[in-house]
Amino acid sequence: MKIIMTEIRQTKKVGTQTVWINKEQFVEEISDNQYRNITERDTLQWFRRLGGSESATKKYTQAGYKIVQLISTSPDKTNRTLRYFRFDD
């Protein structure tokens, strides 16, 4: 099974609180081990302890009940990374 990750890096628009501007976008195929390292519970808790925020969305996929969207916001709330996961045969 292939795991395709789309990663979008955003910065907050100057003078606003909720408007984000896309800076970079990457699409790559990742291994199952890489997926587990990115979405593992310990990794999410570690990032939260640093002061950032993590939001994970789970859905039923071909591979089971998996995280399909991960939003990571930096501790200073000016940068965030959106990761979308797609599971293909």
N, CA, C and O of each residue as an XYZ file, in Angstrom:
356
protein
N       0.838     -1.177      0.000
C       0.000      0.000      0.000
C       0.887      1.245      0.000
O       1.841      1.337      0.772
N       0.565      2.193     -0.867
C       1.304      3.447     -0.953
C       0.646      4.496     -0.055
O      -0.579      4.560      0.051
N       1.471      5.305      0.582
C       0.976      6.427      1.377
C       1.517      7.703      0.730
O       2.727      7.916      0.664
N       0.602      8.542      0.259
C       0.973      9.797     -0.375
C       0.715     10.924      0.625
O      -0.406     11.088      1.107
N       1.766     11.705      0.935
C       1.626     12.811      1.868
C       1.746     14.129      1.115
O       2.707     14.352      0.379
N       0.760     14.996      1.309
C       0.811     16.359      0.782
C       1.074     17.270      1.969
O       0.313     17.279      2.936
N       2.149     18.030      1.890
C       2.529     18.920      2.985
C       2.466     20.361      2.496
O       3.074     20.706      1.483
N       1.733     21.194      3.214
C       1.586     22.611      2.873
C       2.093     23.425      4.049
O       1.624     23.254      5.174
N       3.047     24.310      3.795
C       3.574     25.190      4.843
C       2.972     26.577      4.653
O       2.951     27.115      3.545
N       2.487     27.144      5.748
C       1.797     28.421      5.693
C       2.357     29.386      6.733
O       2.898     28.967      7.756
N       2.222     30.681      6.460
C       2.546     31.721      7.428
C       1.335     32.617      7.587
O       0.515     32.742      6.677
N       1.231     33.233      8.741
C       0.096     34.094      9.017
C       0.290     35.430      8.303
O       1.384     35.996      8.314
N      -0.777     35.926      7.684
C      -0.745     37.212      7.003
C      -0.579     38.312      8.045
O      -1.240     38.297      9.083
N       0.305     39.265      7.765
C       0.606     40.336      8.702
C      -0.647     41.169      8.976
O      -1.358     41.562      8.052
N      -0.902     41.428     10.237
C      -2.032     42.257     10.631
C      -3.348     41.511     10.771
O      -4.385     42.128     11.015
N      -3.323     40.172     10.617
C      -4.546     39.390     10.756
C      -4.336     38.303     11.811
O      -3.210     38.014     12.216
N      -5.436     37.716     12.239
C      -5.330     36.640     13.216
C      -5.714     35.280     12.649
O      -5.332     34.254     13.211
N      -6.459     35.250     11.549
C      -6.958     33.971     11.045
C      -6.674     33.717      9.565
O      -7.115     32.700      9.029
N      -5.956     34.603      8.897
C      -5.691     34.434      7.468
C      -4.294     33.866      7.277
O      -3.312     34.430      7.760
N      -4.211     32.741      6.565
C      -2.941     32.058      6.326
C      -2.574     32.151      4.846
O      -3.450     32.093      3.984
N      -1.290     32.295      4.553
C      -0.775     32.374      3.182
C       0.086     31.138      2.932
O       0.982     30.834      3.720
N      -0.186     30.420      1.829
C       0.609     29.244      1.461
C       1.979     29.690      0.970
O       2.087     30.555      0.100
N       3.032     29.087      1.540
C       4.405     29.389      1.131
C       5.001     28.276      0.285
O       5.619     28.544     -0.745
N       4.822     27.027      0.710
C       5.401     25.885      0.000
C       4.414     24.730      0.022
O       3.596     24.602      0.932
N       4.512     23.889     -1.008
C       3.689     22.685     -1.048
C       4.528     21.546     -1.616
O       5.181     21.695     -2.649
N       4.501     20.408     -0.927
C       5.244     19.219     -1.342
C       4.302     18.033     -1.403
O       3.389     17.911     -0.586
N       4.522     17.163     -2.369
C       3.797     15.901     -2.457
C       4.845     14.811     -2.591
O       5.695     14.855     -3.480
N       4.774     13.821     -1.686
C       5.751     12.741     -1.737
C       5.138     11.442     -1.232
O       4.167     11.432     -0.475
N       5.735     10.363     -1.673
C       5.328      9.042     -1.188
C       6.193      8.713      0.013
O       7.417      8.838     -0.039
N       5.550      8.290      1.102
C       6.291      7.964      2.313
C       6.053      6.503      2.684
O       5.078      5.890      2.249
N       6.945      5.967      3.480
C       6.821      4.576      3.914
C       5.897      4.489      5.122
O       5.560      5.502      5.735
N       5.500      3.290      5.449
C       4.649      3.064      6.614
C       5.368      3.488      7.897
O       4.744      4.021      8.815
N       6.665      3.252      7.956
C       7.459      3.629      9.123
C       7.494      5.160      9.285
O       7.363      5.664     10.401
N       7.666      5.885      8.196
C       7.652      7.348      8.252
C       6.291      7.862      8.714
O       6.217      8.795      9.513
N       5.217      7.256      8.212
C       3.865      7.645      8.615
C       3.687      7.467     10.129
O       3.160      8.349     10.807
N       4.130      6.325     10.645
C       4.007      6.072     12.087
C       4.814      7.079     12.903
O       4.351      7.527     13.952
N       6.015      7.442     12.442
C       6.834      8.414     13.160
C       6.176      9.801     13.184
O       6.273     10.512     14.184
N       5.518     10.182     12.106
C       4.870     11.495     12.022
C       3.610     11.540     12.883
O       3.351     12.547     13.542
N       2.834     10.473     12.885
C       1.520     10.501     13.518
C       1.473      9.814     14.883
O       0.407      9.729     15.492
N       2.596      9.330     15.361
C       2.626      8.624     16.640
C       2.197      9.530     17.792
O       2.506     10.721     17.799
N       1.496      8.972     18.745
C       0.963      9.748     19.873
C       2.062     10.471     20.654
O       1.883     11.622     21.052
N       3.201      9.801     20.877
C       4.304     10.415     21.619
C       4.845     11.641     20.893
O       5.204     12.632     21.530
N       4.905     11.581     19.568
C       5.382     12.712     18.778
C       4.438     13.899     18.924
O       4.891     15.030     19.099
N       3.136     13.657     18.853
C       2.159     14.734     18.978
C       2.219     15.356     20.371
O       2.153     16.579     20.498
N       2.342     14.539     21.416
C       2.424     15.063     22.775
C       3.711     15.851     23.002
O       3.696     16.864     23.701
N       4.813     15.405     22.426
C       6.087     16.112     22.557
C       5.972     17.504     21.953
O       6.437     18.473     22.553
N       5.367     17.622     20.784
C       5.223     18.919     20.142
C       4.319     19.834     20.977
O       4.580     21.034     21.070
N       3.282     19.293     21.571
C       2.389     20.087     22.421
C       3.117     20.592     23.664
O       2.863     21.710     24.114
N       4.014     19.791     24.222
C       4.779     20.213     25.393
C       5.709     21.378     25.072
O       6.040     22.166     25.958
N       6.130     21.495     23.825
C       6.967     22.624     23.417
C       6.179     23.932     23.331
O       6.767     25.012     23.280
N       4.857     23.832     23.315
C       4.024     25.031     23.240
C       3.250     25.150     21.950
O       2.411     26.041     21.818
N       3.506     24.285     21.003
C       2.770     24.305     19.744
C       1.435     23.605     19.896
O       1.096     23.122     20.976
N       0.684     23.552     18.817
C      -0.577     22.819     18.864
C      -0.619     21.815     17.725
O      -0.072     22.046     16.647
N      -1.272     20.710     17.983
C      -1.415     19.627     17.011
C      -2.883     19.247     16.938
O      -3.548     19.084     17.961
N      -3.373     19.110     15.739
C      -4.749     18.680     15.539
C      -4.738     17.546     14.519
O      -4.283     17.724     13.389
N      -5.236     16.389     14.918
C      -5.249     15.215     14.043
C      -6.681     14.819     13.742
O      -7.518     14.756     14.643
N      -6.965     14.549     12.464
C      -8.283     14.103     12.036
C      -8.163     12.664     11.546
O      -7.355     12.361     10.668
N      -8.980     11.780     12.125
C      -8.973     10.368     11.724
C     -10.233     10.051     10.932
O     -11.310     10.583     11.201
N     -10.072      9.172      9.950
C     -11.200      8.687      9.149
C     -10.937      7.239      8.777
O      -9.815      6.743      8.885
N     -11.994      6.577      8.338
C     -11.841      5.214      7.830
C     -11.285      5.282      6.413
O     -11.802      6.010      5.566
N     -10.235      4.522      6.169
C      -9.591      4.461      4.856
C      -9.488      2.999      4.433
O      -9.952      2.103      5.139
N      -8.880      2.770      3.282
C      -8.636      1.403      2.814
C      -7.706      0.664      3.773
O      -7.758     -0.561      3.876
N      -6.852      1.416      4.474
C      -5.887      0.820      5.392
C      -6.422      0.713      6.815
O      -5.716      0.231      7.701
N      -7.652      1.152      7.050
C      -8.238      1.110      8.388
C      -8.524      2.512      8.901
O      -8.568      3.467      8.125
N      -8.718      2.633     10.198
C      -9.030      3.911     10.840
C      -7.711      4.631     11.097
O      -7.012      4.330     12.064
N      -7.378      5.574     10.239
C      -6.062      6.218     10.246
C      -6.191      7.739     10.286
O      -7.242      8.296      9.967
N      -5.106      8.397     10.682
C      -5.033      9.849     10.623
C      -4.878     10.247      9.161
O      -3.965      9.777      8.481
N      -5.768     11.112      8.674
C      -5.711     11.553      7.275
C      -5.346     13.034      7.158
O      -5.004     13.504      6.072
N      -5.417     13.773      8.274
C      -5.060     15.186      8.254
C      -4.384     15.531      9.574
O      -4.859     15.153     10.644
N      -3.271     16.252      9.488
C      -2.524     16.657     10.668
C      -2.158     18.125     10.511
O      -1.501     18.503      9.542
N      -2.585     18.960     11.468
C      -2.290     20.387     11.429
C      -1.377     20.708     12.607
O      -1.749     20.492     13.760
N      -0.181     21.225     12.317
C       0.802     21.571     13.342
C       1.026     23.074     13.312
O       1.376     23.635     12.273
N       0.826     23.724     14.450
C       1.030     25.169     14.555
C       2.212     25.429     15.471
O       2.329     24.804     16.525
N       3.092     26.348     15.079
C       4.288     26.644     15.861
C       3.927     27.323     17.179
O       2.844     27.895     17.305
N       4.826     27.263     18.163
C       4.543     27.877     19.460
C       4.260     29.382     19.394
O       3.491     29.896     20.207
N       4.861     30.086     18.453
C       4.605     31.528     18.351
C       3.371     31.858     17.501
O       3.049     33.029     17.297
N       2.688     30.827     17.010
C       1.417     30.950     16.269
C       1.539     31.723     14.945
O       0.546     32.267     14.462
N       2.732     31.778     14.359
C       2.894     32.487     13.090
C       3.084     31.544     11.906
O       2.909     31.958     10.760
N       3.435     30.294     12.160
C       3.639     29.311     11.091
C       2.842     28.057     11.398
O       2.648     27.696     12.559
N       2.386     27.404     10.352
C       1.740     26.112     10.537
C       2.002     25.232      9.331
O       2.296     25.710      8.235
N       1.888     23.940      9.562
C       2.092     22.939      8.523
C       0.868     22.043      8.471
O       0.439     21.501      9.489
N       0.311     21.893      7.282
C      -0.821     20.997      7.050
C      -0.284     19.760      6.351
O       0.434     19.863      5.357
N      -0.629     18.605      6.865
C      -0.221     17.336      6.228
C      -1.491     16.527      5.948
O      -2.295     16.279      6.847
N      -1.652     16.124      4.698
C      -2.772     15.297      4.279
C      -2.215     13.963      3.809
O      -1.254     13.924      3.040
N      -2.809     12.881      4.266
C      -2.358     11.533      3.914
C      -3.420     10.825      3.085
O      -4.607     10.848      3.411
N      -2.963     10.191      1.999
C      -3.856      9.425      1.119
C      -3.278      8.016      0.995
O      -2.078      7.838      0.787
N      -4.142      7.035      1.125
C      -3.738      5.630      1.073
C      -4.209      5.013     -0.225
O      -5.413      4.931     -0.469
N      -3.273      4.572     -1.072
C      -3.591      3.968     -2.365
C      -3.080      2.542     -2.411
O      -2.147      2.174     -1.697
N      -3.714      1.737     -3.272
C      -3.261      0.349     -3.487
C      -2.039      0.313     -4.359
O      -1.518     -0.764     -4.648
